[in-house]
Amino acid sequence: MVVPDARYDERFHDNPLTTGDPQVVFYAGVPVQDDQGHALGTLCVIDSRPREISEQKIASLQALAKLVNAHFELRKTKEKYSQLQHKMVQARQLVYSLSDTLEHDDATTTVPPLEREQLTHTVEKLRETFERY
């Protein structure tokens, strides 16, 4: 949306942002949308005097809006990664604790030998996987 002079635009002429501080006269805004097209907000430029804006500058504003969304997506991805990292630390601690228990605890002698061997093998494979990462 482009409003070259809000003082003469019926939608904005009596808007408090136009009639008072910060005295918005010029407005150009583009939507910031997520990858599914949901509106997240608006990226805009304003000025206290009338202006025109070229198609090239509108395209630049649209590119910036896409960049803003990319930063939002990066932040979400980083948060998911952090949560997965935390779960991996917890899983690693559990595997190491189970491994130590299998190696040193006589209470596991109540586990039948075949099941104990399979469990020990699985835990060893998990430890190897954690040690690679």
Summary of the structure (lengths in Angstrom):
residues: 133
radius of gyration: 29.8
end to end distance: 49.5
largest distance: 86.9
contacts: 309
relative contact order: 0.09
helix: 62%
strand: 14%
